[in-house]
Amino acid sequence: MKSVAIIGAGITGLTAAFYLKRQGVPVTVYEAGGRVGGVIQSIRKDGFLAEFGPNTILETSPKIAQLVRAAGLEARKLATDPKAEARYVVRYGRPIEMPGSVPGFFTTKLFTAKAKLAVLREPFIKPRRDGVEESIAQFVVRRFNQEFLDHAIDALVAGIYAGDPHKLSLPHAFPKLKALEDNYGSMIKGQLFGARDRKKSGEVAKDRAAKFSFDEGLQVLPDTLAAQLGDSLKLNTPVTKLTQTADGWRVTFSEGRVPRVPNSKTEDGDSWNSSLQENEAEHSAVIYCGTAHRLAELEIVGAPSTVSARTESANSPRRCSAFQAFSEISYPPVASVVLGFRREDVTHPCAGFGMLIPKVEGFKILGTIFSSALFPNRAPAGHLNLTSYIGGARYPELASLPTDKLVELVLADLRVLLGVRGQPTFVHTAFWPKAIPQYNVGYGKYRDLLNDLEARNPNLFFAGHYRDGVSLGDSIVSGVNIAERVVKLFSA
Ligand SMILES: Cc1cc2nc3c(=O)[nH]c(=O)nc-3n(C[C@H](O)[C@H](O)[C@H](O)COP(=O)(O)OP(=O)(O)OC[C@H]3O[C@@H](n4cnc5c(N)ncnc54)[C@H](O)[C@@H]3O)c2cc1C
């Protein structure tokens, strides 16, 4: 049997490769960059551990713990410190702890009496059943009120998608909220009565899910999965073309791409050097686990009538632009700014998970994770590690600023919000020109197109953050599920 080609060595591709290999299916993983992990990247420097992208994995599905166990990483897994549960949202120019209980909700200063009344009223608001696709902003205003959108959901959306709540689709970006209204008629009722159903399925609600990382950061997971691949992992090898053959797919790739020296700038977003040596290999199947914007650049050549529903017309094999639509998916830029401070230079205890900042508060950062409170070893003794994010759909122009300007902006906000004095003792920034795909209203069109491409092109599969959800947990589950589909196909 020819190997299955997996395009992309982010967490989705590596998870799929790991499971396929364990099931005895040979794989070849093609990665355009010079390292594995995609947007996961951790470095240790001067006693600090800096995460370039994601900081924690939410354990929303049993498949996530199974992967960690199967990879032999249980001993290196670190759960977040139970004392670091507090989450803050900024209001009136200062971080206020989010209530964690019903009595806490009614006494919090985070919301006015009007917003609290809106929550009491929510179970009596009729569910919308006309099939119109709403944005998360429209949904929240309809079921709660404007204050809830401006002072809570806007901040939450910045924390998950770095996105705009007026554009993000309720059914595509927040399917579980939509399901609560569809199944229980109300969010509050769904929260109360849905626990039993979630228990049955083994799924855990995002707000209750355990969070974890590893002793040397999240990079431990992709590195461990990649170590099992040996020669089947091909770095610096962007795939440029897929050609359907009688019994599978021919993959065309460039070889010899010079790896960039790892620095504070991330790789993706650069154009790939097309003058490199082209080569090809035959595979029984292809799983695309890259990004949507790179998918749009991929050329697909196949027999007429099997390539794509949208572009079918000619009678001879031809180049096909079936993937071009994916370039429309917005991926706003984000910069992460990791700063270290002496403990005595920060007034706020920074003892929780972190703080989120709604746009109406007028700060430049989207939020800050109190990294050194979450896990041991993120900062030297007597120091704090604070990871802030800047840019996103809210202020895209800020993400690409040079390091000194980014640090200046973040420091200005942290001085007001956390009482930071003096200068940071550690600085690390990372720039993601295309960070997180926005599941905006109308996203169903892209999911339909993926289903359609799979249906019309035997042995071609799509998985990852642009299809199955944007969290790390979603990507892991996506990788496991696609591997299971491929195994089933070959056993049949
Ligand atoms: C700044 C930031 C913070 C985040 N924070 C969190 C968090 O705290 N918790 C959380 O759960 N999630 C977080 N996320 C989201 C999460 O990290 C991602 O959704 C997830 O890692 C995506 O994994 P992936 O494998 O699907 O894609 P990616 O990580 O994007 O990997 C795709 C890989 O495919 C390669 N590739 C693409 N095209 C080709 C091609 N043609 N040929 C060869 N290779 C190709 C790319 O080079 C890349 O390495 C964050 C994301 C960002 C950007």
The ligand as an SDF file (V2000), in Angstrom:
LIG
                    3D

 53 58  0  0  0  0  0  0  0  0999 V2000
   -1.7550   33.5730   18.6930 C   0  0  0  0  0  0  0  0  0  0  0  0
   -2.6130   32.3640   18.8620 C   0  0  0  0  0  0  0  0  0  0  0  0
   -3.0410   31.9820   20.1420 C   0  0  0  0  0  0  0  0  0  0  0  0
   -3.8420   30.8360   20.3110 C   0  0  0  0  0  0  0  0  0  0  0  0
   -4.2050   30.4550   21.5860 N   0  0  0  0  0  0  0  0  0  0  0  0
   -4.8630   29.2840   21.7670 C   0  0  0  0  0  0  0  0  0  0  0  0
   -5.0370   28.7340   23.0870 C   0  0  0  0  0  0  0  0  0  0  0  0
   -4.5280   29.2710   24.0900 O   0  0  0  0  0  0  0  0  0  0  0  0
   -5.7490   27.5690   23.1990 N   0  0  0  0  0  0  0  0  0  0  0  0
   -6.2630   26.9270   22.1060 C   0  0  0  0  0  0  0  0  0  0  0  0
   -6.9320   25.8930   22.2830 O   0  0  0  0  0  0  0  0  0  0  0  0
   -6.0640   27.3940   20.8440 N   0  0  0  0  0  0  0  0  0  0  0  0
   -5.3560   28.5370   20.6430 C   0  0  0  0  0  0  0  0  0  0  0  0
   -5.0870   28.9760   19.3710 N   0  0  0  0  0  0  0  0  0  0  0  0
   -5.6010   28.2060   18.2220 C   0  0  0  0  0  0  0  0  0  0  0  0
   -4.8240   26.8940   17.9550 C   0  0  0  0  0  0  0  0  0  0  0  0
   -3.4860   27.0360   18.3360 O   0  0  0  0  0  0  0  0  0  0  0  0
   -4.8750   26.5190   16.4710 C   0  0  0  0  0  0  0  0  0  0  0  0
   -6.1920   26.5480   15.9920 O   0  0  0  0  0  0  0  0  0  0  0  0
   -4.3000   25.1180   16.1990 C   0  0  0  0  0  0  0  0  0  0  0  0
   -3.0050   25.0100   16.7260 O   0  0  0  0  0  0  0  0  0  0  0  0
   -4.3080   24.8650   14.6920 C   0  0  0  0  0  0  0  0  0  0  0  0
   -3.6150   23.6760   14.4010 O   0  0  0  0  0  0  0  0  0  0  0  0
   -3.5850   23.1310   12.9060 P   0  0  0  0  0  0  0  0  0  0  0  0
   -2.6670   21.9740   12.8720 O   0  0  0  0  0  0  0  0  0  0  0  0
   -4.9730   22.9180   12.4200 O   0  0  0  0  0  0  0  0  0  0  0  0
   -2.9920   24.3370   12.0040 O   0  0  0  0  0  0  0  0  0  0  0  0
   -1.5780   25.0660   12.0320 P   0  0  0  0  0  0  0  0  0  0  0  0
   -0.9900   25.1100   13.3710 O   0  0  0  0  0  0  0  0  0  0  0  0
   -1.7900   26.3650   11.3180 O   0  0  0  0  0  0  0  0  0  0  0  0
   -0.6300   24.1350   11.1380 O   0  0  0  0  0  0  0  0  0  0  0  0
   -0.7740   24.0400    9.7550 C   0  0  0  0  0  0  0  0  0  0  0  0
    0.5880   23.6480    9.1730 C   0  0  0  0  0  0  0  0  0  0  0  0
    0.4220   23.3400    7.7950 O   0  0  0  0  0  0  0  0  0  0  0  0
    1.5470   23.8280    7.0790 C   0  0  0  0  0  0  0  0  0  0  0  0
    1.1340   23.9830    5.6760 N   0  0  0  0  0  0  0  0  0  0  0  0
    0.1360   24.7660    5.1720 C   0  0  0  0  0  0  0  0  0  0  0  0
    0.0510   24.5980    3.8410 N   0  0  0  0  0  0  0  0  0  0  0  0
    1.0060   23.6770    3.4910 C   0  0  0  0  0  0  0  0  0  0  0  0
    1.4000   23.1140    2.2410 C   0  0  0  0  0  0  0  0  0  0  0  0
    0.8120   23.4340    1.0820 N   0  0  0  0  0  0  0  0  0  0  0  0
    2.4260   22.2120    2.2540 N   0  0  0  0  0  0  0  0  0  0  0  0
    3.0340   21.8470    3.4160 C   0  0  0  0  0  0  0  0  0  0  0  0
    2.6870   22.3940    4.6230 N   0  0  0  0  0  0  0  0  0  0  0  0
    1.6820   23.2900    4.6480 C   0  0  0  0  0  0  0  0  0  0  0  0
    1.8770   25.1350    7.7780 C   0  0  0  0  0  0  0  0  0  0  0  0
    3.2190   25.5310    7.5270 O   0  0  0  0  0  0  0  0  0  0  0  0
    1.6320   24.7590    9.2470 C   0  0  0  0  0  0  0  0  0  0  0  0
    2.8020   24.2780    9.8700 O   0  0  0  0  0  0  0  0  0  0  0  0
   -4.2620   30.0950   19.1660 C   0  0  0  0  0  0  0  0  0  0  0  0
   -3.8410   30.4800   17.8790 C   0  0  0  0  0  0  0  0  0  0  0  0
   -3.0050   31.5860   17.7310 C   0  0  0  0  0  0  0  0  0  0  0  0
   -2.5280   31.9610   16.3470 C   0  0  0  0  0  0  0  0  0  0  0  0
  1  2  1  0
  2  3  1  0
  2 52  2  0
  3  4  2  0
  4  5  1  0
  4 50  1  0
  5  6  2  0
  6  7  1  0
  6 13  1  0
  7  8  2  0
  7  9  1  0
  9 10  1  0
 10 11  2  0
 10 12  1  0
 12 13  2  0
 13 14  1  0
 14 15  1  0
 14 50  1  0
 15 16  1  0
 16 17  1  0
 16 18  1  0
 18 19  1  0
 18 20  1  0
 20 21  1  0
 20 22  1  0
 22 23  1  0
 23 24  1  0
 24 25  2  0
 24 26  1  0
 24 27  1  0
 27 28  1  0
 28 29  2  0
 28 30  1  0
 28 31  1  0
 31 32  1  0
 32 33  1  0
 33 34  1  0
 33 48  1  0
 34 35  1  0
 35 36  1  0
 35 46  1  0
 36 37  1  0
 36 45  1  0
 37 38  2  0
 38 39  1  0
 39 40  1  0
 39 45  2  0
 40 41  1  0
 40 42  2  0
 42 43  1  0
 43 44  2  0
 44 45  1  0
 46 47  1  0
 46 48  1  0
 48 49  1  0
 50 51  2  0
 51 52  1  0
 52 53  1  0
M  END
$$$$
